[in-house]
Amino acid sequence: MANALHASTALCIHGITVDLSKSKTNVKSAEVRINKHSPIELEREAKKSLRWTFSPPMVLLRGDSFVLRMHYKKHFRTKHEDVAFNLDDMSRAYNARQEYIKLHEKFSIVVDLVGNTSTDVEHSVTSGQSSEPTTSGQSLEPTTSGIFQRCPRFRILVIGKSGVGKSSLISQAFGVEKEIVAHNKPGEAHIDKELISSRNERFVLHDSKGFEPGEEDNLEIVRDFIDRRRKMSSEHQLHAVWLCFEIPRAGGRLLETGTEEFLKSKNSGSLGNVPVIVVLTKYDMLIERIQRALGGSSLSDEAYEELTKKNVEAELQDTCIGPLERFAGANIPHATVSTDEDYEGTLTHLIQITEKCVSQHSASEASATASIAQHFASEAAVMTSIAQRVHPGLKIKASIEVGKKRYWKALTSCPTFKNRKMWDCLHVLHTDIVNVWNFHDPHHYLHSQEFRAMMTNIVDKIEVGPTANPKKTLAFGLSMVGTIAGIVSALAGPAAPIVVPIAAGAVLAKWAYDVYQLSHPALQRFMAYIIHLTLVLQTLFIVSESQELTRRAIKLAVASYLASSMSEEVLTWIQDYDRQLTVLERADRDTMNKIIEVMQMYEINAAQISELRAKVPPVDLLSDEPW
């Protein structure tokens, strides 16, 4: 077929319209589904018409999936039906009239086609470069798309005997099911198997049993695995190793012969620079043993706690830290952890150590390799923060790193935004931030048109004017505990719909349709969108606790954030900054620094998140409700 879509060509789609004027079917909504990208819901132009315009045009290659999902009501029940499109048929239609018409059940679907592009387009897609043609010659490609292309997952090897607590550790640190950790039978090795959970697709685990007596082969299996991974491409590189031990009782032995040999190999450099972090598990049980040994005491609570801490540290030094340092040197990174909810901060500490080690490893690797490796070196550390689900501060840090790479550092002069609608500019900023937080969001609610509109309308409050004094900010932990606890308490009992002050279904503010122009209002809106979205997601992080997201959970987070003093304070900070800004064209660095300053001001630390989750009453987030 001379006109069919071949591998050397691509098809550009400008828009899609569904004409329902001749159909009696009660169509509620429709969404475009392209490959595994987030669904795009069509906007209702009139009572009998649905429409979406792709800006920039969407590029489809041979083998891509292009489906229109129709949602309709029938007999008081909502159903859906998928209408699939054949790209070869669409390509032939372009050669005739630059549009493709598909008739289905008495309604017509019209796809506007821009044209066929050259082999260069497909090459750019497979190489991770921008593939979307634009009027300015550049694409609003999310920065995270390139990162995920080169480093799709945080890859870790966890080593430890059965019963050491690996399953619970991995489950809580990365928000996956406990069953992901393989339980190898004696004599079998599955270290090369990639263990990936649908609950967290930015994380991949390799599991290995410990170096037990009589199983010397496992040491060689681990050494070989680490050596092979060092020689692979960036997407298959190993980022960290967790070497897990249960804290032994006083007089017990921490290290077996095989473990000692492994640590010697690491210390000698024969394992390369991959970070190895020693994880000492079941810290809560050590504390309980020490307290039992102390028995009853007439000391005050504070003095008793201090005595317990002193004895715990002494036993850790004697049974764990001392032996480790003899075989691995004084600088061996290590963390004591417990998966008990009273010790949630220990997991945060472990993740912080891991991210720091990966970041240092990336920097050392970059300084010793070619420039192309230097360009991608920091992405492993970013992926560490994206994959973990215990420390919101690292999410904010990763958002800053991603933002600084491209869009945040040039909000006032970025040529990429020129001749774009504000909605399109906000779209790419939104996508990057949501991708970094990496919630378990199988329905893509955070990428949905409704949630984007909700955030845009929150930004619209800029037109109202400041109502708070930024010099009288409240501590995040105090203000949010009261706010969320109050809202959740009000929702106790029979589930009542959560009403957000800014309705998701409301018409977008007029400025969202305007073409980007360098101005003070545009800069305020960009700043407000980035900061509001980040703090809403931080609130959602507290509420969701790695559960599958529902619209109800998202609305609860939005309502809680808007009811707190933070939303007004953020607005005041931005307006105060704008008043001080005199030379708009030179504001790039100052603007980015101000965004970072405000976000870090409201960032919660490990102690605060433990306190928050302890005080926030439980809420049913499994049931859902409409936007």
NULO-493552 format. One record per residue: residue in one letter; z, x, y of N, C-alpha, C in turn. Coordinates in steps of 0.001 Angstrom, whole numbers, plus 500000, padded with zeros to 6 digits. Layout:
N
AZXYZXYZXY ...
***
This chain:
627
M500000500842498812500000500000500000500000500877501238 A498911500877501937498770501790503069499760501503504168 N500114500223504319500980499852505435502457499766505070 A502784500011503808504175499854503376505057500944503969 L506352500674503955507321501615504517507553502742503524 H507077503935503856507236505090502988508434505909503420 A508773506883502590509931507724502895509744508532504161 S508489508687504610508227509502505795508262508686507071 T508548507392506974508570506550508172509878505792508277 A510112505221509437511310504412509659510913503186510463 L511718502151510361511463500906511058512580500675512059 C512206500391513305513201500173514358513293498684514686 I514511498150514605514738496729514860515421496575516219 H514800495764517070515340495566518413516295494369518468 G516021493334517669516879492156517717516594491206516577 I517473490228516423517296489205515387517760487867515949 T516956486809515708517253485466516195517169484482515036 V518141483577514960518131482512513947517957481189514677 D516842480514514401516539479225515025516955478109514080 L517964477336514479518513476276513627518094474884514088 S517142474793515003516807473520515640516255472491514654 K515621472944513567515033472015512604515859471874511333 S517057472418511363517899472374510167519107471476510392 K519478470731509370520663469880509422521891470575508840 T521709471804508367522830472559507808523815472940508904 N525095472761508628526134473056509611526476474553509549 V525647475364510206525854476817510213526922477165511238 K528005477779510779529108478138511675528869479487512342 S528340480446511578528109481778512125527181482543511198 A526716483696511664525861484562510857526137486002511252 E526011486900510294526255488310510579525237489181509856 V524860490268510514523933491237509938524739492280509178 R524294492588507965524939493618507153523901494666506792 I524095495881507283523157496979507048523890498079506292 N523444498333505054524102499310504189525598499019504140 K526439500021504360527887499830504309528505499814505700 H527663499661506738528186499621508092528960498324508321 S529744498300509361530515497107509699529575495943510010 P529878494743509534529025493580509845528950493342511349 I527808492868511803527607492543513219527371491046513325 E528280490349513980528155488898514087527216488515515221 L526278487615514932525331487155515940526038486280516959 E525574486349518192526143485529519258525386484205519363 R526096483143519678525467481828519796524897481691521199 E523545481659521279522873481529522567522836480078523027 A522607479207522103522611477775522375523160477090521135 K523248475772521181523846475052520065523097475295518773 K521774475494518857520954475655517665520276477019517601 S520921478049518145520314479372518124521381480458518084 L521164481457517214522035482626517116521201483866517394 R521789484854518078520993485999518500521844487265518565 W521242488401518215521854489705518462520770490700518858 T521049491489519904520139492532520352520763493883520056 F520024494739519367520515496071519044520207497011520208 S521242497589520775521069498515521893521917499756521655 P521274500873521254519850501113521072519340500437519800 P518004500399519591517455499774518394518019500391517118 M518120499562516082518641500015514797517500500602513964 V517728501799513395516709502463512578517003502204511110 L515994501714510388516108501488508950515137502404508218 L515610503015507129514779503882506303514552503239504942 R513599503758504229513316503246502888514583503330502036 G514903502250501361516101502205500538517308501602501225 D517214501416502559518322500784503279518425499303502919 S519636498782502993519882497365502731520026496623504056 F519263495530504215519299494741505447519450493275505041 V520646492703505311520983491360504830521555490548505984 L521183489270506040521780488333506988522683487394506198 R523981487421506487524935486543505796525181485305506659 M524870484127506107525042482857506805526331482183506331 H527162481783507280528385481036506962528179479583507398 Y528387478655506487528183477253506831529260476382506185 K529408475197506736530430474271506262529763473174505448 K530304472918504274529755471896503404530899471245502647 H531014469936502792532078469174502114533456469753502452 F533670470022503740534959470491504259535338471884503760 R534380472596503200534642473959502739533646474912503374 T534100476110503714533215477122504296532660478008503188 K531336478112503153530664478939502164529761479939502880 H529259480909502114528310481837502723527139482079501780 E526037482494502361524821482777501605524148483997502224 D523682484919501390523026486127501866521511485981501825 V520867486293502948519409486288503038518969487745503156 A518318488262502107517918489670502082516503489834502631 F516257491003503226514951491303503810514311492487503077 N513000492389502876512229493453502246511622494328503345 L512009495598503388511568496473504474510077496745504435 D509479496753503235508023496917503152507303495749503806 D507788494521503544507191493336504179507341493405505696 M508492493844506153508726493930507592507824494974508237 S507605496068507525506738497119508055505304496624508195 R504818495867507211503462495315507297503357494328508461 A504428493564508695504429492602509800504327493316511139 Y504968494486511250504915495216512517503487495600512873 N502725496037511856501349496442512111500514495299512665 A500964494064512413500180492914512873500670492365514211 R501995492234514403502431491485515587503791491908516145 Q504419492993515669505688493514516186506853492536516038 E506746491628515089507888490780514750507721490307513318 Y508846490006512687508820489538511313509546488199511268 I508874487190510688509437485836510631509691485467509177 K510927485012508913511296484594507563511805483163507623 L511213482281506827511639480880506777512611480700505623 H513711479987505905514722479802504876515454478490505117 E515318477565504146516062476302504199515906475572505532 K514691475451506020514360474713507245514867475378508524 F515264476609508433515499477348509677514750478683509593 S514388479204510749513583480419510805514402481585511349 I514079482761510830514719484001511265513635484914511813 V513779485324513059512790486188513701513426487547513965 V512795488595513420513268489962513629512289490664514563 D512797491120515719511960491848516675511881493307516261 L510642493813516132510414495179515674509920496052516813 V510501497239516932510062498177517955508905499002517440 G508993499451516173507862500215515641508277501174514563 N507270501904514044507488502930513053507684504264513750 T508553505074513216508798506386513786508399507467512797 S508412508687513246507903509788512434508935510299511459 T508516511309510682509403511924509716510635512505510370 D510529512871511633511662513480512323512868512552512355 V512625511234512417513735510284512458514525510332511171 E513809510295510037514522510320508764515254511637508590 H514622512733509026515281514031508916516566514046509721 S516536513445510900517732513430511744518847512636511109 V518520511563510358519540510766509688520210511573508589 T519400512222507747519955512958506628520693514209507066 S520374514751508229521033515962508702522252515678509547 G522541514377509778523732514014510541523508513944512021 Q522246514114512492521968514015513903521743512561514284 S521645512328515565521420510973516045520066510466515593 S519993509208515143518739508658514660518280507460515454 E519046507042516445518718505806517139517910506099518398 P516642505653518501515845505916519672516378505158520876 T516361505770522024516864505149523231515939505430524387 T516117504666525454515278504862526626515569506191527294 S516779506716527156517129507969527799516911509165526899 G516477508929525646516239510017524720517498510475524004 Q518640509850524271519883510193523611520478508944522972 S521380509161522038521972508037521328523477508004521554 L524018506800521556525469506648521612526017506695520193 E525750507772519526526231507967518165527719508297518199 P528569507592517446529996507931517432530211509381517005 T531126510050517645531440511432517286531962511509515860 T532704510492515439533254510491514081532164510419513014 S531004509849513354529923509780512369529495511170511945 G529368512078512908529008513456512585530103514166511805 I531364513899512173532484514517511458532493514047510007 F532334512742509797532355512200508437531152512690507622 Q530045512975508287528874513487507589529173514870507002 R529849515699507799530105517077507379531401517219506586 C532365516368506874533671516459506210534158515035505941 P533626514372504916533890512946504729535319512592504342 R536057513551503750537411513228503283538329514439503403 F539602514162503539540619515200503412540849515407501923 R540658516645501467540709516946500027541935517809499720 I542770517333498809544015518039498494544195518151496987 L544763519265496561545166519465495173546683519365495117 V547191518485494246548638518320494084549012518806492689 I549919519773492645550351520381491385551808520022491145 G552121519568489945553517519239489649553682518635488276 K554845518864487681555148518303486370555250516786486438 S555114516157485292555333514722485198556795514421485528 G557015513394486354558366513001486724558878513635487995 V558067514507488602558523515174489820558430514263491037 G557682513161490897557570512200492001556252512255492745 K555200512785492093553897512898492760553313511541493112 S553418510583492213552801509270492441553345508610493698 S554664508551493821555273507920495001554946508703496264 L554946510021496162554664510874497316553263510618497861 I552286510657496985550898510445497405550698509022497908 S551304508056497210551157506656497601551642506417499021 Q552812506934499354553379506678500677552718507529501762 A552370508765501442551787509644502455550391509223502865 F549633508660501923548231508333502204547893506853502016 G548904506031501762548681504595501700547797504147500561 V547923504779499391547122504404498230548037503911497117 E547441503322496085548227502820494973548788503990494154 K549976503808493582550610504872492801549759505287491609 E548998504342491075548229504613489861547099505615490069 I546841506008491331545745506940491574546024508304490952 V547303508688490855547637509990490298547401509963488795 A546553510869488322546200510913486902547385511411486089 H547552510832484923548601511267484001547915511938482821 N547665513241482973546929513971481954547740514118480678 K547063513992479559547702514224478276547793515723478033 P548770516164477248548893517590476966547586518154476412 G547185519308476928545966519956476441544720519525477158 E544780518473478014543610518017478749543734518445480204 A542579518726480825542568519124482231541527518302482958 H541956517580483973541041516743484752541085517136486225 I541330518387486480541517518838487849540273518620488708 D539087518619488099537846518439488867537569516981489207 K538280516068488578538036514652488839538488514273490240 E537589513649490993537916513202492339538575511830492262 L539824511755492680540568510499492656540520509895494056 I539756508812494188539530508170495488539918506700495376 S540664506229496357541114504842496371540351504059497427 S540013502817497125539359501955498112540302501631499274 R541591501869499089542555501617500165542530502705501237 N541955503856500902541880504965501865540714505861501466 E539542505537501977538340506252501571538175507589502292 R539107507940503174539066509245503845539980510257503166 F540380509969501951541303510831501211540804510995499782 V540804512235499288540440512489497892541482513432497291 L541951513064496116543015513794495443542480514474494188 H542932515707493978542764516398492697544163516620492144 D544394516207490916545733516230490332545801517295489240 S546902518031489210547115519023488156548564518989487721 K548780519136486416550149519250485930550717520601486343 G552016520749486215552666521995486621552432523120485628 F552945524285485964552772525469485125553955525567484164 E553903524760483126555025524684482196554927525777481146 P556077526188480567556066527219479526555179526817478354 G554415527762477855553532527481476723552191526923477125 E551979526688478423550691526156478885550105527085479955 E549996528364479572549515529369480511548077529107480955 D547317528371480150545922528096480500545802527335481816 N546794526528482117546700525712483330546680526572484589 L547350527728484541547330528633485693545902529110485959 E545193529461484916543811529918485081542900528777485521 I543170527563485024542377526401485426542512526167486932 V543751526252487448543992526050488882543348527165489694 R543530528415489280542926529541489991541407529395490073 D540816529039488938539359528888488895538894527753489801 F539655526648489798539297525500490643539311525884492118 I540368526559492539540481526956493948539367527927494322 D539073528860493433538018529849493714536658529178493827 R536363528231492935535063527537492977534915526702494245 R535996526046494655535932525201495861535673526032497114 R536155527268497130535944528137498291534459528404498520 K533668528362497462532250528714497551531358527497497766 M531934526297497842531154525072497997530886524776499466 S530017523809499706529701523386501071530916522738501718 S530858522542503035532021522074503788532554520744503282 E531690519828502846532164518514502420532927518562501101 H532812519666500356533506519790499073534642520813499111 Q534910521372500289535962522373500416537339521751500172 L538232522551499587539618522148499401540385522476500676 H541141521502501204541815521691502484543269522127502354 A543927521734501265545343522098501119545784521922499670 V546884522596499329547517522464498011548983522108498229 W549439521062497560550863520748497530551401521163496164 L552341522092496170552978522559494944554353521896494869 C554496520924493952555660520030493960556701520422492910 F557962520448493327559096520683492437560184519672492746 E560883519240491718562107518476491941563218519460492251 I563997519180493285565096520074493659566062520178492481 P566282521392491947567160521510490767568637521394491149 R569433521141490150570875521136490375571362522564490567 A572546522710491111573119524044491328573105524823490023 G572583526039490065572516526865488859571231526668488092 G570472525607488412569202525354487739568103526284488251 R567001526386487494565908527282487856564769526470488466 L564313526912489620563217526224490305561872526630489747 L561656527935489567560325528457489265560199528896487814 E559167528390487136558818528880485813557922530100485968 T557665530795484854556860532016484898555478531768485488 G554839530678485077553492530378485580553481530145487079 T554510529467487580554607529210489017554797530508489783 E555610531395489255555815532689489897554496533447489997 E553702533404488937552413534094488948551467533463489968 F551512532139490077550662531455491047551034531872492469 L552314531910492770552758532290494101552436533752494399 K552530534603493393552135536000493585550650536098493916 S549835535272493241548396535260493517548127534824494948 K548858533819495386548699533349496766549111534427497754 N550233535080497472550748536100498365549828537317498446 S549139537621497353548242538784497319546898538508497977 G546604537234498222545335536877498852544226536556497874 S544502536624496577543445536367495594543043534897495520 L543867534003496078543517532577496115542808532196497409 G542561533195498258541917532894499537542917532353500542 N542381531713501573543228531246502681543612529774502604 V543286529089501516543625527675501442545149527525501534 P545645526652502422547099526512502594547777525979501334 V548878526608500978549725526133499881551077525767500474 I551443524496500361552728524019500886553614523633499709 V554797524201499657555748523870498597556486522591498998 V556475521613498095557092520313498363558279520140497420 L559468520081497989560702519921497221561084518448497240 T560955517783496107561084516327496044562505515879495708 K562722514575495903563980513887495581565154514462496378 Y564888514640497642565901515159498576567103514224498668 D566870512928498550567965511951498626568968512147497490 M568463512540496308569358512742495166570257513966495377 L569710514997496059570529516165496381571664515765497319 I571363514971498315572396514538499259573478513726498547 E573046512838497645574016512036496898574919512926496055 R574369513971495429575178514877494604576205515617495461 I575751516055496629576669516783497527577796515857497988 Q577470514619498326578490513682498807579480513313497703 R578984513202496469579900512937495355580859514101495163 A580324515321495315581165516512495148582217516601496245 L581877516143497441582831516167498552583936515130498364 G583574514016497688584552512966497452584985512290498736 G586105511596498691586629510923499879587071511943500917 S586997511563502154587343512499503214587962511749504385 S588908512427505022589536511850506211588799512230507480 L587682512954507319586903513380508470586227512191509145 S585928512357510416585151511330511116583742511291510523 D583023510203510779581663510075510256580789511238510709 E580928511624511961580115512708512498580446514038511820 A581714514303511635582121515548510989581720515569509519 Y581847514409508842581461514312507432579955514543507276 E579178513971508179577729514157508144577359515626508360 E578065516283509268577791517693509546578158518563508340 L579281518250507677579696519008506490578684518821505354 T578222517574505166577212517292504142575943518104504405 K575510518098505644574293518832506021574447520326505733 K575603520871506064575843522306505852575791522644504365 N576408521816503520576420522070502076575034521893501467 V574281520894501964572916520677501474572054521892501779 E572140522395502999571334523556503396571704524789502570 A572990524950502275573433526102501471572875526032500058 E572900524817499447572378524694498081570858524845498057 L570177524324499063568722524511499134568368525993499234 Q569113526723500027568842528151500185569059528885498868 D570106528490498152570459529180496906569492528847495771 T569139527566495633568343527152494467566847527093494731 C566437526987496010565008526777496302564407527834497236 I564936527931498443564317528772499461564362530241499076 G565516530701498594565650532105498187564637532501497122 P564588531770495990563599532110494958562152532053495465 L561852531087496316560494530993496866560132532236497667 E561040532650498531560745533777499416560601535082498645 R561287535207497496561157536430496703559757536576496128 F559105535456495837557782535527495218556630535258496185 A556903534582497294555814534201498188555997534678499617 G557056535426499888557269535915501239558070534939502075 A558561535423503206559475534638504037558780533493504775 N557471533576504888556748532587505692556098531479504859 I556503531323503606555906530279502776556243528904503360 P555238528080503709555535526752504262556137525842503191 H557180525117503539557822524243502563558456523061503280 A558668521991502527559288520787503081560099520096502000 T561259519595502364562053518774501462561732517313501762 V561446516530500727561008515156500961561731514180500044 S561738512940500505562214511821499700561350510621500036 T560993509855499038560210508644499275561112507431499481 D562424507650499478563364506580499808563165506179501267 E563211504873501564562922504394502916563887504935503963 D565084505368503556566040505931504505565665507343504948 Y564693507940504263564310509319504575562827509414504915 E562303508386505572560885508339505904560456509525506766 G561381510036507566561069511166508426560696512425507664 T561145512548506414560806513751505641559316513795505312 L558715512638505067557268512597504818556494512963506073 T556983512499507216556351512850508481556366514355508687 H557502514978508364557634516429508504556639517146507593 L556487516671506370555531517273505430554107517172505966 I553743516006506491552393515821507023552170516727508234 Q553171516863509079553048517752510243552808519192509805 I553568519657508814553395521015508305551989521191507729 T551540520195506962550217520273506339549119520337507392 E549200519469508394548184519471509451548172520796510194 K549351521344510461549438522626511157548839523747510320 C549121523760509024548577524796508144547060524690508027 V546553523468507892545105523274507804544434523704509101 S545064523366510230544516523751511527544471525268511672 Q545533525960511279545568527421511359544554528043510404 H544419527454509222543434527942508254542025527786508808 S541747526646509441540426526401510012540117527415511102 A541136527719511934540926528668513026540636530065512479 S541372530479511434541158531808510872539804531895510182 E539403530813509514538096530792508869536981530869509905 A537159530142511014536124530122512042535927531487512667 S537028532227512851536920533529513497536254534554512606 A536190534246511308535627535215510376534245534810509861 T533696533714510348532422533228509838531410533065510956 A530245532586510583529155532453511541529427531330512524 S528609531261513572528836530285514644528741528858514154 I527883528569513179527746527187512686529042526725512022 A529734527668511346531023527312510742532082527126511808 Q531977527907512893532930527766513977532849526370514592 H531633525827514657531434524521515282532163523419514523 F532257523565513190532853522515512366534275522845511915 A534825523966512378536075524457511802537249523519512007 S537352522863513171538519522026513471538467520676512773 E537352520339512151537197518998511600538095518752510391 A538435519805509652539345519631508522540721519193509005 A541187519767510113542483519368510657542434517931511154 V541326517543511772541163516156512221541193515215511022 M540520515599509938540495514744508751541874514639508108 T542689515678508218544064515598507720544811514478508423 S544668514436509748545347513398510532544773512016510252 I543476511926510054542836510639509769543296510090508419 A543379510958507419543689510506506061545140510064505902 Q546075510756506571547500510444506384547864509110507029 R548937508490506502549350507191507020550868507107507227 V551446508204507717552881508166508005553199508562509445 H552279509205510134552606509785511437551596509334512501 P551923508295513293550987507819514319550694508854515393 G551643509769515620551405510811516618550203511673516275 L550002511935514997548839512724514585547546511928514732 K547622510613514644546444509777514904546025509919516372 I547012509878517256546715510030518679546163511425518950 K546750512432518325546257513806518490544805513916518029 A544478513303516883543106513350516374542155512587517292 S542609511439517832541773510683518777541431511540519988 I542412512292520458542183513171521607541170514257521251 E541318514854520074540388515902519662538968515366519548 V538834514178518973537509513565518841536946513213520218 G537776512620521073537315512242522405536877513424523232 K537602514536523129537287515732523913535973516367523491 K535547516118522257534311516742521787533087516265522566 R533129515005523058531915514489523671532156513529524824 Y532730512377524566532682511290525541533792511328526585 W535016511670526194536118511585527147535986512602528271 K535435513764527951535403514823528958534314514602530005 A533538513535529869532468513291530840532319511808531143 L533446511103531229533379509661531470532724509320532803 T532851510203533788532318509889535115530934510464535363 S530424511270534436529104511847534687528278512016533426 C528696511379532343528000511533531063526603510941531139 P525542511755531022524184511205531107523879510216529988 T524639510303528888524415509385527773524685507943528171 F525590507717529113525933506363529532524940505804530560 K524102506650531105523173506209532136522214505156531582 N522009504083532347521104502984531976521580502200530755 R522854502337530403523421501560529291524269500418529845 K524389499375529059525342498334529401526756498854529142 M527692498402529944529083498800529756529565498466528337 W529085497340527820529483496914526471529095497964525439 D527899498555525577527434499571524633528259500854524750 C528617501211525976529443502406526183530821502219525550 L531417501062525763532723500776525180532644500696523655 H531493500250523162531300500094521718531503501427521003 V530916502500521538531005503792520857532403504393521018 L533044504188522173534419504648522349535354503940521375 H535164502638521220535966501817520311535799502305518863 T534571502525518447534298502929517066535005504229516719 D534951505208517609535602506491517339537110506343517182 I537737505588518058539205505442518006539629504699516743 V538943503611516422539289502847515216539073503693513962 N537991504472513922537733505334512761538853506337512542 V539408506867513614540488507853513492541737507220512891 W542064505982513286543293505352512768543167504993511297 N541949504769510806541718504673509361542635503669508666 F542673502447509199543460501394508551542765500928507267 H543544500292506395542961499647505207542381498312505668 D541121498334506047540475497199506717539174496843506006 P539263496330504757538042496079503977537110495050504602 H537639494171505449536802493150506087536277493609507461 H536602494828507839536115495422509098536509494588510316 Y537705494033510288538156493218511417538253494042512703 L538674495306512583538842496129513780537506496536514397 H536431496438513627535097496720514157534364495437514546 S535008494304514369534335493019514568534076492729516040 Q533135491832516243532817491393517597534033490741518257 E534802490006517469535958489286518022537011490251518558 F537329491288517774538369492216518231537876493050519420 R536613493437519389536062494174520533536119493314521800 A535774492044521648535836491141522808537276490973523283 M538211490907522345539620490783522704540056491968523562 M539683493189523151540064494386523898539368494431525256 T538106494012525305537379494004526578538036493056527567 N538461491915527088539093490936527969540489491374528409 I541165492173527592542441492749528026542200493692529209 V541133494478529123540788495403530207540472494638531487 D539985493424531341539604492623532505540788492358533429 K542006492568532938543199492356533765543270493355534917 I542424494382534876542403495372535957542147494699537301 E541363493618537284541009492942538530542229492278539186 V543299492073538422544455491342538930545301492187539869 G545542493427539525546375494278540366547672494627539677 P548324495716540095549521496213539405550717495289539581 T551534495238538541552746494418538610553971495217538199 A553778496460537756554907497261537275555003498560538063 N556151499168537986556377500448538646556336501545537587 P555334502453537617555221503467536569556395504429536538 K557181504505537621558310505423537663559537504841536964 K559422503581536504560548502939535827560166502514534416 T559471503420533707559038503112532348560228503100531397 L560120502248530376561152502176529347560741503052528180 A561727503540527419561414504304526225560684503397525245 F559635503941524622558818503118523731559663502472522635 G560507503281521993561276502759520871562118501558521257 L562747501616522428563621500531522856562844499275523212 S561776499423524021561041498254524480560302497572523338 M559701498355522436558896497749521387559736497144520275 V560889497725519969561751497123518945562116495702519349 G562556495551520594562935494222521060561763493269521106 T560622493758521576559451492898521719558941492408520371 I558697493342519452558149492953518145559156492110517370 A560425492538517397561450491768516675561531490348517202 G561439490190518528561505488850519116560334487987518706 I559119488563518737557931487790518367557962487418516893 V558321488391516047558350488118514609559392487061514284 S560535487138514953561583486139514719561092484744515091 A560307484666516170559777483377516594558792482813515577 L558205483721514780557221483288513783557852483035512422 A559163483219512331559823483047511043559702481596510570 G559845481447509243559699480105508677558245479810508381 P557852478537508428556464478187508168555532478940509116 A554490479524508550553577480354509344552876479522510405 A553121479878511662552432479223512771551372480177513303 P550246479677513769549201480565514290549720481400515451 I549332482660515470549705483550516565548670483397517669 V549130483099518848548232482890519975548282484120520870 V547148484775521044547100485931521941546731485438523330 P547325486017524359547057485550525725545586485600526109 I544879486600525600543451486719525893542696486262524663 A542119485088524674541478484514523496540288485350523070 A540205485636521761539121486467521253537769485793521413 G537746484489521378536479483780521465536012483522522875 A536779484007523863536411483763525257535135484509525614 V534448484010526627533234484665527102533624486002527711 L532827487023527428533118488341527970533066488330529491 A533872489182530088533827489327531543532431489795531967 K532029489397533153530674489684533629530360491176533613 W531341492013533971531069493447534065530674494064532729 A531048493439531616530694493989530309529192493964530065 Y528491493067530775527039492983530637526313493850531666 D527059494389532617526434495197533672525992496547533124 V524995497128533767524549498470533424525521499477534040 Y525844500512533272526813501515533720526356502177535016 Q527270502234535955527045502963537195528324503710537542 L528163504912538073529319505698538458530081504995539583 S531316504582539304532115503870540296533574503916539882 H534445503638540822535875503586540524536204502474539521 P535657501250539669535946500210538666535499500605537263 A534334501241537136533854501652535814534813502666535187 L535261503640535978536181504645535472537509504013535050 Q538023503086535847539264502391535493539117501660534162 R537978501019533978537778500239532744537688501131531521 F536988502251531630536933503185530516538324503688530157 M539074504098531161540423504613530917541311503539530285 A541257502330530846542098501244530340541735500899528898 Y540445500854528595540023500483527241540546501503526231 I540362502785526517540792503837525594542301503775525358 I543076503647526428544536503681526297545065502394525675 H544594501235526138545048499962525558544743499901524065 L543521500262523682543141500196522270544030501118521441 T544267502328521911545099503274521169546512502739520969 L547093502164522004548470501676521900548567500379521097 V547529499548521128547492498374520248547467498825518787 L546648499848518489546553500333517111547843501023516681 Q548530501668517612549825502250517280550820501142516915 T550790500044517640551646498899517317551262498310515960 L549955498213515697549486497703514411549920498627513275 F549971499912513534550425500888512541551851500576512093 I552688500188513034554079499841512726554140498540511935 V553348497569512354553389496244511744552809496236510335 S551689496941510141550926496804508894551492497602507733 E552065498778507987552630499632506940551659499832505773 S550420500189506086549371500524505102548899499336504276 Q549323498113504619548820496942503900547373496652504321 E546695495850503522545360495398503898545454494564505173 L544610494884506130544686494205507422544196492767507334 T544879491909508073544440490535508263544276490301509759 R543574489251510099543459488903511520544826488545512096 R545663487966511268547016487610511720547807488862512111 A547711489913511300548418491155511611547903491762512910 I546591491738513100546001492293514320546452491499515539 K546443490182515421546867489346516544548349489554516861 L549164489771515823550574490049516048550742491341516835 A549962492376516473550047493657517180549618493506518631 V548524492768518861548035492565520229549063491781521053 A549573490706520476550557489887521189551813490690521509 S552254491516520575553448492329520792553217493340521905 Y552060493977521886551755494977522915551669494330524295 L550987493199524388550844492544525688552173492004526208 A553063491635525300554362491115525721555322492221526131 S555012493459525749555870494581526130555540495033527549 S556393495888528073556162496404529424555033497420529457 M554658497944528305553668499021528275552342498634528886 S551818497451528546550481497080529003550399497052530525 E551450496545531171551465496524532633551644497928533213 E552470498727532555552699500087533041551442500938532951 V550698500781531855549443501522531697548482501171532827 L548377499880533125547505499434534212547913500065535538 T549207500112535790549695500676537043549412502175537123 W549622502879536010549320504312535978547853504563536330 I546956503781535749545524503971535984545166503683537433 Q545695502587537965545379502241539357545961503254540334 D547145503770540003547748504788540856546912506067540829 Y546418506431539659545556507609539536544265507413540325 D543686506223540232542420505950540907542568506051542423 R543712505622542937543933505709544383543991507160544871 Q544467508043543990544579509445544361543268510204544190 L542309509594543488541041510260543179540117510178544384 T539721511318544897538875511333546097537432511690545780 V537208512696544935535838513118544609535517512639543201 L534891511485543101534651510848541812533760511703540914 E532754512344541498531784513097540709532414514306540008 R533562514760540473534195515945539893535468515582539124 A535555514355538703536811513859538129536907514026536621 D535872514577535982535821514566534524537081515135533870 R537423516376534181538562517004533528539867516286533880 D540043515927535145541262515237535557541404513890534860 T540283513177534707540315511871534060540744511998532608 M540145512945531894540503513145530494541974513528530371 N542440514400531248543842514822531203544787513662531476 K544381512751532372545227511596532678545304510650531478 I544187510448530812544181509609529607545142510193528573 I545045511501528361545897512165527377547362512064527784 E547632512244529059549013512183529554549646510823529287 V548917509753529584549475508406529408549642508083527927 M548652508457527100548765508190525667549954508919525061 Q550142510171525444551261510945524895552602510433525402 M552600509836526586553834509290527147554377508164526253 Y553484507392525647553901506257524825553761506528523324 E553519507771522975553427508150521563554809508104520933 I554901507575519717556196507495519044556354508666518078 N557585509154517964557839510275517066558421509773515752 A558737510729514871559204510358513532560493509554513573 A561421509964514415562706509250514486562520507830514994 Q561632507662515996561419506332516562560755505385515575 I559767505897514813559087504981513888560035504556512770 S560918505429512331561904505035511315562830503953511869 E563245504126513124564118503146513757563406501811513946 L562135501891514354561367500672514571561221499870513295 R560818500547512222560581499834510970561881499304510373 A562986499943510703564277499455510217564701498184510948 K564291498057512212564741496929513024563749495774513058 V562467496046512782561478494975512808561662494110511564 P561925492829511715562130491968510540560838491818509748 P560941491532508458559738491389507640558912490176508081 V557599490313507957556709489212508322555630489104507258 D555209487900506984554165487665505989552810488015506592 L552267489174506194550962489591506686549867489401505637 L550245488830504501549246488608503454548414487354503742 S549052486331504308548296485142504687547502485440505948 D546409484720506155545543485005507297545278483725508077 E544636483906509203544289482772510056543070483160510885 P542370482198511462541189482528512280541582483293513529 W540580483932514136540825484624515402541360483657516461 
***
